Amino acid sequence: MGASGLTAQALGANNNNEISILLFRVAFLALIGGVVIFLLQSPIFYVAGFFIDADPQIMNLTQTYFKTRIYSAPATIGMYAISGWLIGMHNSITPMITSIMINILNIVLNFIFVIYFDMLIEGVALGTVIAEYIGFFFMLWVINRKYKNVINFKYLNYNKIKIGITNFFKINANIYIRTLMVILVMSFFTSKSAGQNTEILAINSILLQYFLLYSFFLDGFAYAAEAITGKLLGAGKLLIMRDAIKKIFLWGIGISCLISLLFFIGDRYIIRILTDDKTVIYKSYEYLIWVKLIPLVAFAAFIWDGIYIGATLTKEMRNSLILAAIVFFTLYYILFPIFQNHGIWMAFFAYMLTRGIYQTLLSKKLYYK
């Protein structure tokens, strides 16, 4: 994520040298990260197993899968890093095509290895490893073909790459903390849902699919905001950037209202697609109001995240998530004893609202960066 904002700013400034350095830097760090994860696979699996605490038979299957799947770590991290660079270059088509290609290859290879060669869980993992390396090399091929006039290979040396790496790490460290807060809130939400009873866990898990569906639409606007904001900021076109941000928000509000309307009209039809358990369907009706309303307050959080990444204001984005997480946990412990499951949804509603409001209040920094 951190690469997209910096790349977009370099693109806006017509700085091909910086664009080249950023590509080599993210590729280098991704390779190092992938190798480190591969070398630390044993402690990683041990720690994960400690927290999962699953049935021994399931853990044995997981370990078998993990031992093969871990070989794709460099390719997986590399694709994430290069995808950020490509989005910064206003190219979201290549990551999309790569993702579709990997999924299709995964299906085909899994069928061959599992059904034809009877490799079972190892075949599933091996199919994924091969598919991801093909996707990774496909991205490199596209970059070499499409950007050969932009990329300067004289910057492919350690001395050039290490310049600015401290700032790069700071940006990504803030994004990491931001993502950690998101994971913490979502994991807590699931854990406390399970702590009520299995029915509530099923209901909340299904209703979160509504939010996930909505997030797919808004993530597109967030990625666009990253690329557009970064490029215009790099070019010093602040007035045009302000106008572009307004237009992105208008589109985001419009899409959010349409999705909210869709949830109001088709809520009971959608839930029947997600589950056929009549008890879960009937009892979920009580909580559907939250998934209908959340798009109306969540759009700002998604769009501002993209804008702040594009402007590399990741410290402010990080702080917004920390504050929102504090609001979520505080309200949960106040509201849950009174409203039970409604309480956790109220806290989540406030969490999304807090993110949007806080980042809106800080948005003036965009024009003085």
C-alpha atoms as a printed R data frame, in Angstrom:
    type eleno elety resid chain resno       x       y       z
1   ATOM     1    CA   MET     A     1   0.000   0.000   0.000
2   ATOM     2    CA   GLY     A     2   2.806   2.422   0.830
3   ATOM     3    CA   ALA     A     3   4.330   2.050  -2.633
4   ATOM     4    CA   SER     A     4   1.232   3.291  -4.457
5   ATOM     5    CA   GLY     A     5   1.225   6.791  -2.955
6   ATOM     6    CA   LEU     A     6   4.953   7.372  -3.457
7   ATOM     7    CA   THR     A     7   4.820   6.014  -7.011
8   ATOM     8    CA   ALA     A     8   1.809   8.161  -7.908
9   ATOM     9    CA   GLN     A     9   3.585  11.261  -6.584
10  ATOM    10    CA   ALA     A    10   6.687  10.427  -8.627
11  ATOM    11    CA   LEU     A    11   4.476   9.904 -11.681
12  ATOM    12    CA   GLY     A    12   2.836  13.296 -11.148
13  ATOM    13    CA   ALA     A    13   6.255  14.929 -10.878
14  ATOM    14    CA   ASN     A    14   7.421  13.133 -14.081
15  ATOM    15    CA   ASN     A    15  10.312  11.724 -12.058
16  ATOM    16    CA   ASN     A    16  11.144   8.493 -13.905
17  ATOM    17    CA   ASN     A    17  14.271   8.009 -11.824
18  ATOM    18    CA   GLU     A    18  12.244   7.883  -8.600
19  ATOM    19    CA   ILE     A    19   9.664   5.621 -10.263
20  ATOM    20    CA   SER     A    20  12.476   3.180 -11.145
21  ATOM    21    CA   ILE     A    21  13.992   3.314  -7.666
22  ATOM    22    CA   LEU     A    22  10.593   2.688  -6.042
23  ATOM    23    CA   LEU     A    23   9.981  -0.383  -8.197
24  ATOM    24    CA   PHE     A    24  13.385  -1.862  -7.391
25  ATOM    25    CA   ARG     A    25  12.986  -0.957  -3.707
26  ATOM    26    CA   VAL     A    26   9.605  -2.669  -3.255
27  ATOM    27    CA   ALA     A    27  10.779  -5.705  -5.242
28  ATOM    28    CA   PHE     A    28  13.964  -5.950  -3.152
29  ATOM    29    CA   LEU     A    29  12.126  -5.624   0.164
30  ATOM    30    CA   ALA     A    30   9.450  -8.103  -0.951
31  ATOM    31    CA   LEU     A    31  12.129 -10.641  -1.843
32  ATOM    32    CA   ILE     A    32  13.846 -10.168   1.520
33  ATOM    33    CA   GLY     A    33  10.500 -10.427   3.338
34  ATOM    34    CA   GLY     A    34   9.542 -13.595   1.474
35  ATOM    35    CA   VAL     A    35  12.868 -15.268   2.240
36  ATOM    36    CA   VAL     A    36  12.645 -14.287   5.931
37  ATOM    37    CA   ILE     A    37   9.132 -15.746   6.207
38  ATOM    38    CA   PHE     A    38  10.327 -18.945   4.519
39  ATOM    39    CA   LEU     A    39  13.279 -19.274   6.919
40  ATOM    40    CA   LEU     A    40  11.059 -18.614   9.949
41  ATOM    41    CA   GLN     A    41   8.329 -21.031   8.877
42  ATOM    42    CA   SER     A    42   8.696 -23.292  11.937
43  ATOM    43    CA   PRO     A    43   8.239 -20.586  14.618
44  ATOM    44    CA   ILE     A    44   5.481 -18.964  12.518
45  ATOM    45    CA   PHE     A    45   3.537 -22.230  12.388
46  ATOM    46    CA   TYR     A    46   4.130 -22.867  16.098
47  ATOM    47    CA   VAL     A    47   2.806 -19.440  17.116
48  ATOM    48    CA   ALA     A    48  -0.188 -19.748  14.768
49  ATOM    49    CA   GLY     A    49  -0.962 -23.207  16.153
50  ATOM    50    CA   PHE     A    50  -0.830 -21.838  19.706
51  ATOM    51    CA   PHE     A    51  -3.526 -19.259  18.947
52  ATOM    52    CA   ILE     A    52  -5.692 -21.456  16.715
53  ATOM    53    CA   ASP     A    53  -5.874 -24.371  19.194
54  ATOM    54    CA   ALA     A    54  -7.601 -26.617  16.659
55  ATOM    55    CA   ASP     A    55  -8.214 -30.365  16.588
56  ATOM    56    CA   PRO     A    56  -4.912 -32.344  16.196
57  ATOM    57    CA   GLN     A    57  -6.104 -33.925  12.935
58  ATOM    58    CA   ILE     A    58  -6.896 -30.488  11.495
59  ATOM    59    CA   MET     A    59  -3.517 -29.168  12.650
60  ATOM    60    CA   ASN     A    60  -1.738 -32.070  10.905
61  ATOM    61    CA   LEU     A    61  -3.524 -31.257   7.648
62  ATOM    62    CA   THR     A    62  -2.770 -27.567   8.154
63  ATOM    63    CA   GLN     A    63   0.914 -28.315   8.687
64  ATOM    64    CA   THR     A    64   1.027 -30.418   5.510
65  ATOM    65    CA   TYR     A    65  -0.562 -27.560   3.563
66  ATOM    66    CA   PHE     A    66   1.658 -24.943   5.202
67  ATOM    67    CA   LYS     A    67   4.934 -26.765   4.459
68  ATOM    68    CA   THR     A    68   4.214 -26.623   0.730
69  ATOM    69    CA   ARG     A    69   2.379 -23.296   0.616
70  ATOM    70    CA   ILE     A    70   5.217 -21.435   2.341
71  ATOM    71    CA   TYR     A    71   7.348 -21.762  -0.803
72  ATOM    72    CA   SER     A    72   5.150 -19.137  -2.475
73  ATOM    73    CA   ALA     A    73   5.964 -16.474   0.157
74  ATOM    74    CA   PRO     A    74   8.382 -14.474  -2.072
75  ATOM    75    CA   ALA     A    75   5.914 -14.533  -4.985
76  ATOM    76    CA   THR     A    76   2.920 -13.617  -2.810
77  ATOM    77    CA   ILE     A    77   4.634 -10.674  -1.123
78  ATOM    78    CA   GLY     A    78   6.201  -9.656  -4.425
79  ATOM    79    CA   MET     A    79   2.796  -9.459  -6.106
80  ATOM    80    CA   TYR     A    80   1.391  -7.326  -3.283
81  ATOM    81    CA   ALA     A    81   4.352  -4.949  -3.536
82  ATOM    82    CA   ILE     A    82   4.286  -4.714  -7.336
83  ATOM    83    CA   SER     A    83   0.488  -4.287  -7.312
84  ATOM    84    CA   GLY     A    84   0.959  -1.188  -5.155
85  ATOM    85    CA   TRP     A    85   3.516   0.177  -7.623
86  ATOM    86    CA   LEU     A    86   1.205  -0.550 -10.581
87  ATOM    87    CA   ILE     A    87  -1.764   1.162  -8.900
88  ATOM    88    CA   GLY     A    88   0.482   4.171  -8.308
89  ATOM    89    CA   MET     A    89   1.201   4.101 -12.056
90  ATOM    90    CA   HIS     A    90  -2.580   4.272 -12.683
91  ATOM    91    CA   ASN     A    91  -2.622   0.649 -13.826
92  ATOM    92    CA   SER     A    92  -5.221  -1.364 -11.924
93  ATOM    93    CA   ILE     A    93  -5.922  -3.634 -14.914
94  ATOM    94    CA   THR     A    94  -2.748  -5.722 -14.569
95  ATOM    95    CA   PRO     A    95  -3.362  -6.615 -10.878
96  ATOM    96    CA   MET     A    96  -6.974  -7.497 -11.753
97  ATOM    97    CA   ILE     A    97  -5.973  -9.711 -14.701
98  ATOM    98    CA   THR     A    98  -3.266 -11.333 -12.567
99  ATOM    99    CA   SER     A    99  -5.747 -12.087  -9.780
100 ATOM   100    CA   ILE     A   100  -8.251 -13.627 -12.212
101 ATOM   101    CA   MET     A   101  -5.497 -15.640 -13.900
102 ATOM   102    CA   ILE     A   102  -4.212 -16.982 -10.569
103 ATOM   103    CA   ASN     A   103  -7.697 -18.065  -9.505
104 ATOM   104    CA   ILE     A   104  -8.334 -19.874 -12.796
105 ATOM   105    CA   LEU     A   105  -4.910 -21.557 -12.659
106 ATOM   106    CA   ASN     A   106  -5.575 -22.516  -9.056
107 ATOM   107    CA   ILE     A   107  -8.790 -24.297  -9.998
108 ATOM   108    CA   VAL     A   108  -7.198 -26.123 -12.945
109 ATOM   109    CA   LEU     A   109  -4.038 -27.134 -11.067
110 ATOM   110    CA   ASN     A   110  -5.970 -28.234  -7.988
111 ATOM   111    CA   PHE     A   111  -8.124 -30.451 -10.185
112 ATOM   112    CA   ILE     A   112  -5.026 -31.974 -11.824
113 ATOM   113    CA   PHE     A   113  -3.042 -32.532  -8.623
114 ATOM   114    CA   VAL     A   114  -5.910 -33.564  -6.338
115 ATOM   115    CA   ILE     A   115  -8.174 -35.525  -8.680
116 ATOM   116    CA   TYR     A   116  -5.727 -36.859 -11.277
117 ATOM   117    CA   PHE     A   117  -2.573 -37.356  -9.163
118 ATOM   118    CA   ASP     A   118  -4.428 -37.963  -5.857
119 ATOM   119    CA   MET     A   119  -2.140 -35.543  -3.960
120 ATOM   120    CA   LEU     A   120  -4.960 -34.346  -1.636
121 ATOM   121    CA   ILE     A   121  -4.021 -31.379   0.603
122 ATOM   122    CA   GLU     A   122  -0.460 -31.203  -0.775
123 ATOM   123    CA   GLY     A   123  -1.925 -30.919  -4.273
124 ATOM   124    CA   VAL     A   124  -4.059 -27.953  -3.221
125 ATOM   125    CA   ALA     A   125  -1.006 -26.184  -1.783
126 ATOM   126    CA   LEU     A   126   1.210 -27.028  -4.758
127 ATOM   127    CA   GLY     A   127  -1.396 -25.726  -7.207
128 ATOM   128    CA   THR     A   128  -1.508 -22.413  -5.339
129 ATOM   129    CA   VAL     A   129   2.297 -22.131  -5.236
130 ATOM   130    CA   ILE     A   130   2.637 -22.681  -8.989
131 ATOM   131    CA   ALA     A   131  -0.269 -20.317  -9.778
132 ATOM   132    CA   GLU     A   132   1.212 -17.521  -7.668
133 ATOM   133    CA   TYR     A   133   4.676 -17.782  -9.213
134 ATOM   134    CA   ILE     A   134   3.103 -17.677 -12.675
135 ATOM   135    CA   GLY     A   135   1.160 -14.572 -11.583
136 ATOM   136    CA   PHE     A   136   4.320 -12.971 -10.190
137 ATOM   137    CA   PHE     A   137   6.343 -13.537 -13.365
138 ATOM   138    CA   PHE     A   138   3.396 -12.358 -15.454
139 ATOM   139    CA   MET     A   139   3.492  -9.042 -13.586
140 ATOM   140    CA   LEU     A   140   7.228  -8.727 -14.206
141 ATOM   141    CA   TRP     A   141   6.681  -9.473 -17.898
142 ATOM   142    CA   VAL     A   142   4.002  -6.756 -18.136
143 ATOM   143    CA   ILE     A   143   6.255  -4.230 -16.393
144 ATOM   144    CA   ASN     A   144   9.183  -5.037 -18.690
145 ATOM   145    CA   ARG     A   145   6.976  -4.724 -21.765
146 ATOM   146    CA   LYS     A   146   4.839  -1.719 -20.836
147 ATOM   147    CA   TYR     A   147   7.263   0.407 -18.825
148 ATOM   148    CA   LYS     A   148  10.620  -0.288 -20.505
149 ATOM   149    CA   ASN     A   149  10.800   3.380 -21.557
150 ATOM   150    CA   VAL     A   150  10.155   4.513 -17.981
151 ATOM   151    CA   ILE     A   151  12.340   2.179 -15.946
152 ATOM   152    CA   ASN     A   152  16.037   2.974 -15.793
153 ATOM   153    CA   PHE     A   153  18.064  -0.101 -14.824
154 ATOM   154    CA   LYS     A   154  21.071   1.960 -13.771
155 ATOM   155    CA   TYR     A   155  19.164   2.477 -10.509
156 ATOM   156    CA   LEU     A   156  19.164  -1.270  -9.894
157 ATOM   157    CA   ASN     A   157  21.851  -1.115  -7.214
158 ATOM   158    CA   TYR     A   158  21.781  -1.182  -3.432
159 ATOM   159    CA   ASN     A   159  23.118   2.348  -2.896
160 ATOM   160    CA   LYS     A   160  20.260   3.863  -4.910
161 ATOM   161    CA   ILE     A   161  17.649   1.582  -3.355
162 ATOM   162    CA   LYS     A   162  18.654   2.321   0.258
163 ATOM   163    CA   ILE     A   163  18.256   6.111  -0.211
164 ATOM   164    CA   GLY     A   164  14.868   7.043   1.228
165 ATOM   165    CA   ILE     A   165  14.315   3.567   2.639
166 ATOM   166    CA   THR     A   166  13.853   4.956   6.186
167 ATOM   167    CA   ASN     A   167  10.908   7.094   5.057
168 ATOM   168    CA   PHE     A   168   9.543   4.117   3.119
169 ATOM   169    CA   PHE     A   169   9.660   1.975   6.280
170 ATOM   170    CA   LYS     A   170   7.961   4.716   8.324
171 ATOM   171    CA   ILE     A   171   5.116   4.936   5.819
172 ATOM   172    CA   ASN     A   172   4.649   1.173   5.774
173 ATOM   173    CA   ALA     A   173   4.990   0.885   9.558
174 ATOM   174    CA   ASN     A   174   2.066   3.300   9.946
175 ATOM   175    CA   ILE     A   175   0.038   1.294   7.418
176 ATOM   176    CA   TYR     A   176   0.929  -1.908   9.288
177 ATOM   177    CA   ILE     A   177  -0.346  -0.460  12.587
178 ATOM   178    CA   ARG     A   178  -3.482   0.743  10.795
179 ATOM   179    CA   THR     A   179  -4.094  -2.742   9.373
180 ATOM   180    CA   LEU     A   180  -3.370  -4.305  12.764
181 ATOM   181    CA   MET     A   181  -6.118  -2.153  14.311
182 ATOM   182    CA   VAL     A   182  -8.574  -3.269  11.609
183 ATOM   183    CA   ILE     A   183  -7.712  -6.937  12.199
184 ATOM   184    CA   LEU     A   184  -7.943  -6.465  15.969
185 ATOM   185    CA   VAL     A   185 -11.446  -4.973  15.757
186 ATOM   186    CA   MET     A   186 -12.725  -7.580  13.289
187 ATOM   187    CA   SER     A   187 -11.204 -10.477  15.263
188 ATOM   188    CA   PHE     A   188 -12.688  -9.139  18.499
189 ATOM   189    CA   PHE     A   189 -16.071  -8.787  16.773
190 ATOM   190    CA   THR     A   190 -15.963 -12.443  15.693
191 ATOM   191    CA   SER     A   191 -14.652 -13.646  19.059
192 ATOM   192    CA   LYS     A   192 -17.379 -11.869  21.036
193 ATOM   193    CA   SER     A   193 -20.003 -13.112  18.580
194 ATOM   194    CA   ALA     A   194 -18.831 -16.673  19.250
195 ATOM   195    CA   GLY     A   195 -18.866 -15.941  22.978
196 ATOM   196    CA   GLN     A   196 -22.625 -15.327  22.894
197 ATOM   197    CA   ASN     A   197 -23.722 -18.559  21.188
198 ATOM   198    CA   THR     A   198 -23.335 -20.418  17.892
199 ATOM   199    CA   GLU     A   199 -26.488 -18.852  16.447
200 ATOM   200    CA   ILE     A   200 -25.239 -15.305  17.026
201 ATOM   201    CA   LEU     A   201 -21.847 -16.276  15.588
202 ATOM   202    CA   ALA     A   202 -23.575 -17.585  12.452
203 ATOM   203    CA   ILE     A   203 -25.806 -14.494  12.198
204 ATOM   204    CA   ASN     A   204 -22.974 -11.992  12.623
205 ATOM   205    CA   SER     A   205 -20.682 -13.904  10.260
206 ATOM   206    CA   ILE     A   206 -23.374 -13.824   7.567
207 ATOM   207    CA   LEU     A   207 -24.200 -10.153   8.138
208 ATOM   208    CA   LEU     A   208 -20.520  -9.260   7.875
209 ATOM   209    CA   GLN     A   209 -20.677 -10.670   4.338
210 ATOM   210    CA   TYR     A   210 -22.963  -7.727   3.505
211 ATOM   211    CA   PHE     A   211 -20.226  -5.396   4.755
212 ATOM   212    CA   LEU     A   212 -17.594  -7.354   2.817
213 ATOM   213    CA   LEU     A   213 -19.664  -7.089  -0.367
214 ATOM   214    CA   TYR     A   214 -19.985  -3.333   0.154
215 ATOM   215    CA   SER     A   215 -16.249  -2.994   0.835
216 ATOM   216    CA   PHE     A   216 -15.418  -4.538  -2.556
217 ATOM   217    CA   PHE     A   217 -17.168  -1.619  -4.272
218 ATOM   218    CA   LEU     A   218 -15.632   1.073  -2.073
219 ATOM   219    CA   ASP     A   219 -12.127  -0.402  -2.276
220 ATOM   220    CA   GLY     A   220 -12.220   0.414  -5.982
221 ATOM   221    CA   PHE     A   221 -12.783   4.090  -5.161
222 ATOM   222    CA   ALA     A   222 -10.047   3.927  -2.520
223 ATOM   223    CA   TYR     A   223  -7.511   2.594  -5.038
224 ATOM   224    CA   ALA     A   224  -8.544   5.277  -7.527
225 ATOM   225    CA   ALA     A   225  -8.175   7.906  -4.806
226 ATOM   226    CA   GLU     A   226  -4.633   6.675  -4.032
227 ATOM   227    CA   ALA     A   227  -3.494   7.010  -7.629
228 ATOM   228    CA   ILE     A   228  -5.271  10.287  -8.430
229 ATOM   229    CA   THR     A   229  -4.345  12.068  -5.187
230 ATOM   230    CA   GLY     A   230  -0.709  10.980  -5.376
231 ATOM   231    CA   LYS     A   231  -0.285  12.013  -9.012
232 ATOM   232    CA   LEU     A   232  -1.911  15.439  -8.598
233 ATOM   233    CA   LEU     A   233  -0.033  16.088  -5.359
234 ATOM   234    CA   GLY     A   234   3.249  15.141  -7.034
235 ATOM   235    CA   ALA     A   235   2.434  17.528  -9.894
236 ATOM   236    CA   GLY     A   236   1.598  20.306  -7.422
237 ATOM   237    CA   LYS     A   237  -1.947  20.641  -8.781
238 ATOM   238    CA   LEU     A   238  -3.682  21.147  -5.434
239 ATOM   239    CA   LEU     A   239  -6.816  22.859  -6.759
240 ATOM   240    CA   ILE     A   240  -7.399  20.079  -9.282
241 ATOM   241    CA   MET     A   241  -6.728  17.545  -6.504
242 ATOM   242    CA   ARG     A   242  -9.355  19.206  -4.294
243 ATOM   243    CA   ASP     A   243 -11.873  19.014  -7.150
244 ATOM   244    CA   ALA     A   244 -10.961  15.363  -7.835
245 ATOM   245    CA   ILE     A   245 -11.459  14.470  -4.163
246 ATOM   246    CA   LYS     A   246 -14.915  16.070  -4.211
247 ATOM   247    CA   LYS     A   247 -15.867  14.045  -7.286
248 ATOM   248    CA   ILE     A   248 -14.576  10.803  -5.747
249 ATOM   249    CA   PHE     A   249 -16.669  11.500  -2.649
250 ATOM   250    CA   LEU     A   250 -19.761  12.211  -4.745
251 ATOM   251    CA   TRP     A   251 -19.332   8.883  -6.516
252 ATOM   252    CA   GLY     A   252 -18.663   7.134  -3.199
253 ATOM   253    CA   ILE     A   253 -21.766   8.636  -1.595
254 ATOM   254    CA   GLY     A   254 -23.871   7.730  -4.622
255 ATOM   255    CA   ILE     A   255 -22.691   4.102  -4.692
256 ATOM   256    CA   SER     A   256 -23.112   3.805  -0.907
257 ATOM   257    CA   CYS     A   257 -26.694   5.099  -1.101
258 ATOM   258    CA   LEU     A   258 -27.483   2.641  -3.907
259 ATOM   259    CA   ILE     A   259 -26.017  -0.292  -1.968
260 ATOM   260    CA   SER     A   260 -27.864   0.770   1.184
261 ATOM   261    CA   LEU     A   261 -31.083   0.946  -0.854
262 ATOM   262    CA   LEU     A   262 -30.325  -2.502  -2.291
263 ATOM   263    CA   PHE     A   263 -29.887  -3.860   1.232
264 ATOM   264    CA   PHE     A   264 -33.180  -2.251   2.337
265 ATOM   265    CA   ILE     A   265 -35.085  -3.712  -0.610
266 ATOM   266    CA   GLY     A   266 -33.404  -7.085  -1.014
267 ATOM   267    CA   ASP     A   267 -32.063  -7.830   2.460
268 ATOM   268    CA   ARG     A   268 -34.176 -10.943   3.017
269 ATOM   269    CA   TYR     A   269 -33.442 -12.284  -0.456
270 ATOM   270    CA   ILE     A   270 -29.696 -11.765  -0.068
271 ATOM   271    CA   ILE     A   271 -29.562 -13.592   3.252
272 ATOM   272    CA   ARG     A   272 -31.261 -16.617   1.689
273 ATOM   273    CA   ILE     A   273 -28.398 -16.761  -0.806
274 ATOM   274    CA   LEU     A   274 -25.877 -16.774   2.044
275 ATOM   275    CA   THR     A   275 -27.569 -19.474   4.163
276 ATOM   276    CA   ASP     A   276 -30.457 -21.925   4.057
277 ATOM   277    CA   ASP     A   277 -30.705 -22.316   7.841
278 ATOM   278    CA   LYS     A   278 -34.244 -21.105   8.590
279 ATOM   279    CA   THR     A   279 -33.530 -20.390  12.253
280 ATOM   280    CA   VAL     A   280 -30.499 -18.249  11.427
281 ATOM   281    CA   ILE     A   281 -32.423 -16.470   8.649
282 ATOM   282    CA   TYR     A   282 -35.379 -15.662  10.900
283 ATOM   283    CA   LYS     A   283 -33.286 -14.471  13.860
284 ATOM   284    CA   SER     A   284 -30.999 -12.372  11.655
285 ATOM   285    CA   TYR     A   285 -33.910 -10.102  10.694
286 ATOM   286    CA   GLU     A   286 -33.553  -8.338  14.058
287 ATOM   287    CA   TYR     A   287 -30.027  -7.163  13.184
288 ATOM   288    CA   LEU     A   288 -30.353  -6.424   9.462
289 ATOM   289    CA   ILE     A   289 -30.880  -2.721  10.149
290 ATOM   290    CA   TRP     A   290 -27.152  -2.348  10.915
291 ATOM   291    CA   VAL     A   291 -25.919  -3.657   7.563
292 ATOM   292    CA   LYS     A   292 -28.464  -1.405   5.840
293 ATOM   293    CA   LEU     A   293 -27.176   1.713   7.601
294 ATOM   294    CA   ILE     A   294 -23.417   1.085   7.724
295 ATOM   295    CA   PRO     A   295 -22.789   1.991   4.026
296 ATOM   296    CA   LEU     A   296 -24.175   5.473   4.759
297 ATOM   297    CA   VAL     A   297 -21.451   6.153   7.341
298 ATOM   298    CA   ALA     A   298 -18.591   3.905   6.175
299 ATOM   299    CA   PHE     A   299 -17.924   5.442   2.750
300 ATOM   300    CA   ALA     A   300 -15.801   8.273   4.162
301 ATOM   301    CA   ALA     A   301 -13.441   5.866   5.949
302 ATOM   302    CA   PHE     A   302 -12.760   3.883   2.772
303 ATOM   303    CA   ILE     A   303 -12.226   6.909   0.533
304 ATOM   304    CA   TRP     A   304 -10.123   8.881   3.012
305 ATOM   305    CA   ASP     A   305  -7.868   5.849   3.511
306 ATOM   306    CA   GLY     A   306  -7.126   5.865  -0.214
307 ATOM   307    CA   ILE     A   307  -6.566   9.630  -0.266
308 ATOM   308    CA   TYR     A   308  -4.272   9.570   2.769
309 ATOM   309    CA   ILE     A   309  -2.204   6.716   1.299
310 ATOM   310    CA   GLY     A   310  -1.901   8.611  -1.989
311 ATOM   311    CA   ALA     A   311  -0.730  11.691  -0.088
312 ATOM   312    CA   THR     A   312   1.506   9.498   2.157
313 ATOM   313    CA   LEU     A   313  -0.212  10.955   5.236
314 ATOM   314    CA   THR     A   314  -0.069   7.520   6.814
315 ATOM   315    CA   LYS     A   315   0.616   8.791  10.337
316 ATOM   316    CA   GLU     A   316  -2.742  10.585  10.339
317 ATOM   317    CA   MET     A   317  -4.473   7.512   8.907
318 ATOM   318    CA   ARG     A   318  -2.853   5.350  11.587
319 ATOM   319    CA   ASN     A   319  -4.034   7.701  14.337
320 ATOM   320    CA   SER     A   320  -7.597   7.626  12.990
321 ATOM   321    CA   LEU     A   321  -7.654   3.828  13.288
322 ATOM   322    CA   ILE     A   322  -6.194   3.880  16.793
323 ATOM   323    CA   LEU     A   323  -8.844   6.390  17.907
324 ATOM   324    CA   ALA     A   324 -11.627   4.450  16.163
325 ATOM   325    CA   ALA     A   325 -10.486   1.199  17.801
326 ATOM   326    CA   ILE     A   326 -10.524   2.884  21.228
327 ATOM   327    CA   VAL     A   327 -14.072   4.118  20.526
328 ATOM   328    CA   PHE     A   328 -15.116   0.616  19.433
329 ATOM   329    CA   PHE     A   329 -13.779  -1.177  22.515
330 ATOM   330    CA   THR     A   330 -15.047   1.504  24.917
331 ATOM   331    CA   LEU     A   331 -18.569   1.452  23.483
332 ATOM   332    CA   TYR     A   332 -18.611  -2.343  23.341
333 ATOM   333    CA   TYR     A   333 -18.002  -2.664  27.086
334 ATOM   334    CA   ILE     A   334 -20.589   0.047  27.805
335 ATOM   335    CA   LEU     A   335 -23.311  -1.067  25.381
336 ATOM   336    CA   PHE     A   336 -23.008  -4.854  25.247
337 ATOM   337    CA   PRO     A   337 -24.253  -5.502  28.804
338 ATOM   338    CA   ILE     A   338 -27.356  -3.415  27.976
339 ATOM   339    CA   PHE     A   339 -28.119  -4.257  24.341
340 ATOM   340    CA   GLN     A   340 -26.289  -7.607  23.865
341 ATOM   341    CA   ASN     A   341 -25.661  -8.269  20.161
342 ATOM   342    CA   HIS     A   342 -27.085  -4.885  19.154
343 ATOM   343    CA   GLY     A   343 -24.374  -3.403  21.376
344 ATOM   344    CA   ILE     A   344 -21.532  -4.872  19.351
345 ATOM   345    CA   TRP     A   345 -23.121  -3.599  16.124
346 ATOM   346    CA   MET     A   346 -23.552  -0.132  17.664
347 ATOM   347    CA   ALA     A   347 -19.859  -0.142  18.588
348 ATOM   348    CA   PHE     A   348 -18.894  -1.211  15.051
349 ATOM   349    CA   PHE     A   349 -21.143   1.498  13.581
350 ATOM   350    CA   ALA     A   350 -19.410   4.114  15.768
351 ATOM   351    CA   TYR     A   351 -15.989   2.709  14.798
352 ATOM   352    CA   MET     A   352 -16.623   3.286  11.084
353 ATOM   353    CA   LEU     A   353 -18.161   6.713  11.729
354 ATOM   354    CA   THR     A   354 -15.205   7.804  13.886
355 ATOM   355    CA   ARG     A   355 -12.712   6.920  11.151
356 ATOM   356    CA   GLY     A   356 -14.534   9.063   8.595
357 ATOM   357    CA   ILE     A   357 -15.098  12.059  10.888
358 ATOM   358    CA   TYR     A   358 -11.532  12.149  12.236
359 ATOM   359    CA   GLN     A   359  -9.963  11.959   8.785
360 ATOM   360    CA   THR     A   360 -12.341  14.613   7.468
361 ATOM   361    CA   LEU     A   361 -11.245  16.972  10.248
362 ATOM   362    CA   LEU     A   362  -7.576  16.372   9.375
363 ATOM   363    CA   SER     A   363  -8.055  16.710   5.619
364 ATOM   364    CA   LYS     A   364  -6.735  20.302   5.533
365 ATOM   365    CA   LYS     A   365  -3.253  18.815   5.873
366 ATOM   366    CA   LEU     A   366  -3.607  17.606   2.294
367 ATOM   367    CA   TYR     A   367  -3.384  21.154   0.999
368 ATOM   368    CA   TYR     A   368  -0.389  22.142   3.097
369 ATOM   369    CA   LYS     A   369   1.695  18.984   2.579
